[in-house]
Amino acid sequence: MNVERYLERIEYDGARTPNAATLRALHLAQLYHVPFENLDITRARRIVLDYDALYEKIVTRRRGGFCYEVNGLFAWLLTQLGFDVTLLSGSSFRADETFGPEYDHLTLRVLCPADVEPSTPWLADVGFGSSFTEPLRLDRATPQPQGLRAYRIETAEPFRIVWQKSYAGVWKKQFRFSLQPRAFAEFEGMCHYHQTSPQSPFTRKPFITRATPRGRISIEGATLIITTDGVRTSIPIRQAEMRAALLRQHFGVDLSHDE
């Protein structure tokens, strides 16, 4: 990996010491500049879990991706900078109030060896869409506020469950995960499923989203959605030219380069 180019991609020029402060800053920079998106999936572009291919897509071509892509590549960056990173298998909480299957989601456990307490474990995740923007302490069960929202991690052995407190103050489950270390290749089956199955949420309609300092900006189908300080504004996208312009303006994405 060319670490310098990756850091330029996320516009990060801060400290590189592998401690909690650096992890937090990198996490925010990634979420502000690399979108969570499924545009290749809805265009039938195959996604392969290969680090070099993901680097070329996200860093060189300045695209985003879904959890296996962005969390996988972010884990590689953190490792290159001296963090201790473990890939974990997670599963999303679904509308029918059940959790998805194993390897439904890829998330990260991170240790910061330069900290005074290097054993403090962190949950890092830059690939779950509208979720926490700063890493969460894995050793803390109490709520962890982040702006107008808060998060907590519930232990339900053998899993940990991430809860999000909405802008309206309602707690909802987001996903669960186990602490068993996984290899990147173990996620290949579900990665294939999520880009090919009609039951996958990633094959239903195109979306792209990224965090901002005051909320989030997204395109879902034919709608631009801007959330600022908890207030959501929806703007219809009526023309393909308008959508292409919005992709360039808000996400730096030009799909014509991939034709």
N, C-alpha and C positions, 0 to 999 in steps of 0.2 A: 504494500500500500504506500502511496505517496501521501504522507500525513499532511504535508504543507498544502497540497491541493484540496484535501478534504476540509481542512480548517478554513481555507479561503472560500470554499463552497458554502460553509455555514457562517461565514463572516465572523470568525472567532480569532481574536488576537490577544487573548488573555493568558493567564498563567497555565502551565502544563504540569505542575506538580500533581501527582495522583492522590489528591485529597478530596474531601467532601465538597469544598467550595468550588474546585475545578469541575467536579462531576456535575454539580448544579448548573454552573455556567454553560458547560457543553450541552447539557440536556436542554436548556432553554434555547440556546443558539440553534440546535438541530430542529427543534419544534417550530421555531420562527421561520426557518428557511427551507426545510425539506418537507414537502407536503405528504400527508397520508392520502393515497389515491389508488384507484383501480382502473385507470384509463386504458392501460395495456390489456387488462382482462376483458373489458367490454369491446375491445378491438381485436380480440382473439390473438393477441401477441403472447407467446408462451414465456413464462417466467421460470427460470432455472435457478436453483439454490447453489450458485457458484459465486464465490467472493469477487473474483475478477470481473464477472459479468455484472454483478450488482454495483461495483465501483464505477464501471463504465457508464451504467445507466444513471446512477444517482449523482455522481461527482462530475464525470465528463459531460454527460448530456443534460445535467441539471434537472433531473426528474425526481419524483418521489416513489412511493410504493406502498404495499401493505406490510403487515407486521413482520413476516419472514424476511422481507427485503430490508426495511429500514432498521429494525432491531438487530438483524443479523449483521449488517454493515456497521452499525453503531457499536456493536460489541467488538468488532474487529478494531475499530478506531481506539476504543478504550483500552483494549489489550496492548496496542502499539504504544500507548502513552503510559503504560505501567500499572493500570488497574487490574484487579483480579475479577474476571467476569465468568459467570456460569449461565449457560442457556437453560431456561426452565420452560416446561410445557404448561400451557394454560388453556382455559376454555371459557368462552363468553357466556354470560347469562342471557337467555333467550326470552322472547315474548311469551312463550308458554310456561315460563318460570322454571325451566330446567337449564342445566348447563350443557354446552356442546361437548363433543368427544375429546379424547386426548389429542394433543398437538393441534387443537383448534386455534390456539394463539401461542405466539412465542414472546416471552418476556425475559427480563434479565435480573440476576442477583449480582450486585457489585460490592466488592470490598476495596477500601482506599488505603493502601499500605503506608502512605505518607502521613496519615492522621495519627494523633496521639493514641487513639483507641482504634487500631486497624481492624479489630474484629467486628466493628459495627457494620452490620449488613444493610444494604440499600436495595430497594426495588426501583429499577430504571426501566422506562418504557416510552419509546418515541413512536410507537406504532399501534395505538388504540383509538385514534381519533380524538374525540372530545373527552379527555381524561386529565389526570394530573400533569402539570407542566414541570414540576420539580420532583426529583426522586423522593420516594417515601422511605422512612426508616422501617425496616422489617422487624425490628425488635420493640416496636411500640404499638400497643393496642388502642391507645386513645386517639381521638380525632387529630388530624394534621391539617390545619387551615391553609388554604392557598387562595388568596384574594376573596372573592365572594362565595367560593365553594370550600368544601373540606373533604378529606378522605380518611378512611380508617381501614385497617387490615384485621379481619377476624380470623381466628384460628379455629378450624373445623377439621381436625386431623383425618386424613393425611394432607389436607389442603389449607391454603390461606385464601380468604375471600376479600377482594377489594370492593369497598363500598364508596359511593360518591354522594355527597350532600349537594343537591341541586340548588340553583339560584333561589328556588322557592322554599328551601329548607327541608326538602324531603330526601331521606336516605334511600338509595337504590343500589342493588348489587350490580357490579360491572363485569368482573370475571374472577375466576379462581385459578389457582396454580399450586403445584407441589414443589418442594425444594429438591427433588431428585435431579441431579445434573443430567443434561441431555446433549447429544451430539447434533450438529446442524443437519446432518443427513437424515436424522430421524423425523424431521418435519416435512420431508419430500412428499409423502403420501397425502397429507392434508393440504399442502401447498397446491398439489395437482387438483385435489377435490375442489378447493375454493376458487380455482380459476376455470373449472369445467362444469360443475354440477349446477343444474337449475335451482337446487335447494340452497345453494350458497348465497349469502347476502351480497357477495362481491360480483355476481353475474347478473344481477337484476337491473341495475341502472348505473350509469357512470357518476362518480363523485370525486371530488378533490377538496381537501381541507387543510388548513394550517392554523396554528395558534398565533395570536398577536398579543402585544403587551396588555391590551385591555379586553381581550376576548378571543374571537375566532372569525375566520372568513372561509366560506365554503361555496362550492358549486355542486348542487345535487340535482341531477337530471337537467331540467331547463330552468333552474332557479338559482339566483345568487343570494346567499344568506350571510348577513353581516351581524355578528353579535358583539355589542360594545357595552361593557359594564352591566351585563345581564339582560340588556334589551336587544331583542332579535328583530331584524328588518329583512324582509324577503322582497326580492326584485325579480320579476319574470324575465327570462332570456328568450327573445322572440326570433332571433336570427342566428344562423351559424357563424356569421361574421362577428356578431356581438360576443358570442361565447368564446371564439378564438381570441378576441381582443382582451376579454376579461381574464382568460388563462394566462396571457402574456403579462398583463398589468399586475395581477395579484399573486401569481405563482411563478412567473418567469418561465412558463411552459409554452413551447411552440411545437405542436404536434406535427406541423408540416415538415419539420426536420426529420421526422421518423417515417415519412412516407416512402 
